Amino acid sequence: MSLEPAVAATAGFLILHQALSVPESMAIALVIAASMGAVRTQVGRGKAKVEA
């Protein structure tokens, strides 16, 4: 999953004492949700049945 935005935001908050606005927080949540959706749709793909 793509957690880099959340990790970067957390590091910015803890190390640099920067705060996120509501739209920025929502953008990070949408990136994570899209990543989760992409991973979920890939589960089970690529496993074609081989008939002998």
N, CA, C and O atoms as a DFTB+ gen file, in Angstrom:
208 C
 N C O
     1  1       0.830      -1.184       0.000
     2  2       0.000       0.000       0.000
     3  2       0.873       1.246       0.000
     4  3       2.043       1.223       0.383
     5  1       0.278       2.293      -0.430
     6  2       1.001       3.554      -0.517
     7  2       0.775       4.361       0.757
     8  3      -0.164       5.152       0.852
     9  1       1.644       4.147       1.723
    10  2       1.518       4.859       2.991
    11  2       2.480       6.037       3.109
    12  3       2.560       6.681       4.155
    13  1       3.212       6.317       2.028
    14  2       4.197       7.388       2.093
    15  2       3.594       8.742       2.477
    16  3       4.209       9.459       3.267
    17  1       2.423       9.129       1.959
    18  2       1.861      10.422       2.375
    19  2       1.578      10.481       3.875
    20  3       1.829      11.502       4.517
    21  1       1.063       9.400       4.427
    22  2       0.762       9.381       5.859
    23  2       2.037       9.412       6.686
    24  3       2.096      10.098       7.707
    25  1       3.052       8.681       6.262
    26  2       4.328       8.678       6.979
    27  2       4.974      10.056       6.910
    28  3       5.499      10.548       7.909
    29  1       4.939      10.672       5.750
    30  2       5.517      12.010       5.595
    31  2       4.767      13.036       6.443
    32  3       5.384      13.910       7.052
    33  1       3.453      12.934       6.483
    34  2       2.669      13.867       7.295
    35  2       2.957      13.674       8.778
    36  3       3.064      14.647       9.524
    37  1       3.081      12.419       9.204
    38  2       3.401      12.141      10.605
    39  2       4.786      12.656      10.966
    40  3       4.980      13.244      12.031
    41  1       5.747      12.434      10.077
    42  2       7.107      12.939      10.324
    43  2       7.114      14.459      10.381
    44  3       7.779      15.047      11.234
    45  1       6.387      15.092       9.488
    46  2       6.297      16.552       9.505
    47  2       5.678      17.072      10.788
    48  3       6.098      18.100      11.318
    49  1       4.679      16.358      11.282
    50  2       4.019      16.766      12.516
    51  2       4.938      16.587      13.723
    52  3       5.056      17.482      14.559
    53  1       5.591      15.421      13.808
    54  2       6.423      15.119      14.972
    55  2       7.758      15.857      14.971
    56  3       8.201      16.339      16.014
    57  1       8.399      15.947      13.812
    58  2       9.744      16.516      13.747
    59  2       9.718      18.020      13.511
    60  3      10.432      18.778      14.168
    61  1       8.883      18.441      12.561
    62  2       8.881      19.853      12.165
    63  2       7.745      20.658      12.786
    64  3       7.662      21.868      12.581
    65  1       6.860      19.990      13.551
    66  2       5.725      20.646      14.202
    67  2       4.816      21.342      13.191
    68  3       4.330      22.447      13.431
    69  1       4.593      20.671      12.050
    70  2       3.698      21.202      11.024
    71  2       2.328      20.555      11.168
    72  3       2.226      19.368      11.478
    73  1       1.304      21.315      10.949
    74  2      -0.063      20.802      11.020
    75  2      -0.635      20.685       9.616
    76  3      -0.251      21.430       8.715
    77  1      -1.557      19.744       9.436
    78  2      -2.235      19.560       8.157
    79  2      -3.590      20.244       8.194
    80  3      -4.250      20.296       9.232
    81  1      -3.990      20.762       7.056
    82  2      -5.338      21.307       6.945
    83  2      -6.294      20.141       6.662
    84  3      -5.866      19.024       6.370
    85  1      -7.566      20.420       6.754
    86  2      -8.573      19.384       6.501
    87  2      -8.476      18.850       5.068
    88  3      -8.511      17.633       4.886
    89  1      -8.355      19.701       4.046
    90  2      -8.231      19.165       2.686
    91  2      -6.979      18.287       2.496
    92  3      -7.016      17.291       1.773
    93  1      -5.892      18.663       3.144
    94  2      -4.672      17.852       3.032
    95  2      -4.855      16.491       3.701
    96  3      -4.396      15.472       3.185
    97  1      -5.523      16.481       4.841
    98  2      -5.799      15.214       5.523
    99  2      -6.710      14.328       4.684
   100  3      -6.509      13.116       4.604
   101  1      -7.709      14.939       4.062
   102  2      -8.627      14.179       3.202
   103  2      -7.892      13.624       1.986
   104  3      -8.167      12.506       1.550
   105  1      -6.966      14.395       1.441
   106  2      -6.196      13.927       0.290
   107  2      -5.359      12.712       0.657
   108  3      -5.279      11.761      -0.121
   109  1      -4.744      12.728       1.814
   110  2      -3.958      11.584       2.264
   111  2      -4.864      10.369       2.453
   112  3      -4.505       9.258       2.062
   113  1      -6.028      10.576       3.045
   114  2      -6.972       9.475       3.245
   115  2      -7.435       8.903       1.906
   116  3      -7.595       7.689       1.783
   117  1      -7.650       9.742       0.917
   118  2      -8.072       9.257      -0.396
   119  2      -6.965       8.473      -1.099
   120  3      -7.242       7.482      -1.776
   121  1      -5.721       8.907      -0.946
   122  2      -4.605       8.177      -1.546
   123  2      -4.491       6.792      -0.923
   124  3      -4.285       5.805      -1.628
   125  1      -4.625       6.721       0.390
   126  2      -4.543       5.430       1.074
   127  2      -5.723       4.542       0.678
   128  3      -5.541       3.345       0.454
   129  1      -6.921       5.105       0.590
   130  2      -8.098       4.330       0.190
   131  2      -7.962       3.811      -1.240
   132  3      -8.325       2.670      -1.524
   133  1      -7.441       4.641      -2.137
   134  2      -7.245       4.207      -3.520
   135  2      -6.215       3.090      -3.599
   136  3      -6.366       2.150      -4.379
   137  1      -5.179       3.194      -2.798
   138  2      -4.154       2.153      -2.763
   139  2      -4.740       0.842      -2.250
   140  3      -4.455      -0.227      -2.790
   141  1      -5.555       0.930      -1.210
   142  2      -6.194      -0.276      -0.677
   143  2      -7.115      -0.903      -1.715
   144  3      -7.149      -2.125      -1.859
   145  1      -7.853      -0.083      -2.431
   146  2      -8.742      -0.600      -3.481
   147  2      -7.960      -1.265      -4.594
   148  3      -8.378      -2.301      -5.112
   149  1      -6.830      -0.686      -4.970
   150  2      -6.010      -1.271      -6.030
   151  2      -5.440      -2.613      -5.595
   152  3      -5.388      -3.554      -6.387
   153  1      -5.018      -2.705      -4.351
   154  2      -4.462      -3.968      -3.848
   155  2      -5.557      -5.028      -3.756
   156  3      -5.327      -6.187      -4.100
   157  1      -6.734      -4.643      -3.300
   158  2      -7.834      -5.615      -3.152
   159  2      -8.287      -6.179      -4.491
   160  3      -8.658      -7.349      -4.578
   161  1      -8.261      -5.351      -5.542
   162  2      -8.715      -5.848      -6.839
   163  2      -7.670      -6.733      -7.506
   164  3      -7.995      -7.469      -8.437
   165  1      -6.421      -6.676      -7.049
   166  2      -5.367      -7.501      -7.630
   167  2      -5.277      -8.865      -6.967
   168  3      -4.625      -9.754      -7.514
   169  1      -5.893      -9.066      -5.830
   170  2      -5.833     -10.347      -5.131
   171  2      -6.531     -11.410      -5.973
   172  3      -7.689     -11.242      -6.356
   173  1      -5.841     -12.481      -6.253
   174  2      -6.413     -13.580      -7.025
   175  2      -6.182     -13.494      -8.509
   176  3      -6.432     -14.464      -9.225
   177  1      -5.716     -12.374      -8.992
   178  2      -5.418     -12.253     -10.435
   179  2      -4.080     -12.876     -10.737
   180  3      -3.202     -12.937      -9.877
   181  1      -3.928     -13.331     -11.940
   182  2      -2.662     -13.901     -12.364
   183  2      -2.506     -15.373     -12.017
   184  3      -1.464     -15.973     -12.279
   185  1      -3.543     -15.948     -11.430
   186  2      -3.497     -17.365     -11.083
   187  2      -4.418     -18.128     -12.033
   188  3      -5.496     -18.582     -11.650
   189  1      -3.976     -18.254     -13.259
   190  2      -4.776     -18.934     -14.266
   191  2      -4.732     -20.442     -14.020
   192  3      -3.707     -20.995     -13.622
   193  1      -5.858     -21.084     -14.266
   194  2      -5.923     -22.529     -14.111
   195  2      -5.255     -23.196     -15.312
   196  3      -5.499     -22.824     -16.460
   197  1      -4.434     -24.159     -15.036
   198  2      -3.745     -24.900     -16.085
   199  2      -4.409     -26.260     -16.184
   200  3      -4.396     -27.050     -15.241
   201  1      -4.987     -26.512     -17.340
   202  2      -5.647     -27.801     -17.539
   203  2      -4.708     -28.746     -18.251
   204  3      -4.062     -28.378     -19.232
   205  1      -4.638     -29.954     -17.758
   206  2      -3.724     -30.948     -18.351
   207  2      -4.446     -31.816     -19.350
   208  3      -3.839     -32.705     -19.947
